[in-house]
Each structure stands twice: as C-alpha cells, then as structure tokens.
Amino acid sequence: MSSQDTPKPARKTRASKTAGAAPATELNNSPPGEQAEPGPLFVAHLDVRWRDLDAFNHVNNSTYLTYLEEARLQWLRHVPGPWFDESSMPVLAASNLNYRQPIAWPGHLAVELFCERVGNSSITLAHRIVDAEHTEQLYCDGQVVLVWMNPATGKPVPLPQAIRDSAAVGA
C-alpha cells in the first residue's frame, strides 16, 4: 500500500457545519449502494515555519504534534457551547502518528480532523496532514485520544455535550 492509499476513518460523516471552520471537503458522490468517503470534522490550514526545520532541512518529527495540537485547538474554538470549565478539561491521552513523507519549507498544510470514536469521557480524532493545494500529498496520518478529566482529582469526567454534538455534526 502506498502512502497515498492509506485507509481513511471508517465512520461515514458529513461535511462540517461548524461555524467559521475552514471549508471541509465535499461528500463523495458515490453511486447508490456505495458508501461515501468520510468528510473531515474540521480542516486547519497552517504554514510551515523556518524554525520547524531540523538538521536534515525538513520539518522535525516532533513538530507534527504541534501541528495537530494547533488543529485541535482551532476546532475546539469553533465548538458551539462550553467544552471545558474548572472541573472538566481535555488532556491528550494517546497519539499515533504515521510519518509518510517529509515536509519541506516553504509549505502550506491542511490538517484534516475526523471523528473516529466517541466514548464516555473521551474522543478519538483521526488526522491527516496533507499539502493544502495538493491534498493527495500525504505527510502524516494517525489518531489522537483526548480524555476529559477533572484537574483537581485527575479522574475522567463525562464528555461535554458540546463535544458530542460537534462530533455528531461530522457523523
């Protein structure tokens, strides 16, 4: 399987209706009986910065996590309704990154987020980092798990309804 043929999340979704979000890709107009390609929950557009480069003159692997964090924060800023307070906030519980190709400078990226799973206190977001102009150019894919917890106790708390509703928009 080539890096261009990587599997996408299995969950069938619609284009994001989140206010102010970057435009999501449109639904695949598949023939009747065939499942449409999943659409992103949110797409963040980011520029590659000179400081992101490593000694090999491409984006350092650790910077991919920063790109994903920025995309998640942009998505969360567009979630209508409260998604954190003094007793409930998200923490990154797990991350899985598949580095497909190096990213060079200069570059303009699209970070696509997909809702893969909604749990009692967590959400799994699949991601793809692609070239913004040539989205078939895949740099990275994988998943992250966010868990909502009470910062005072360190215990998981129920996923906020605003997050559930936002994830359902892409469902």
Helices and strands as residue ranges (DSSP letters): G 3-5, E 42-47, G 50-52, H 61-77, E 89-99, E 108-118, E 122-131, E 138-149, H 161-169
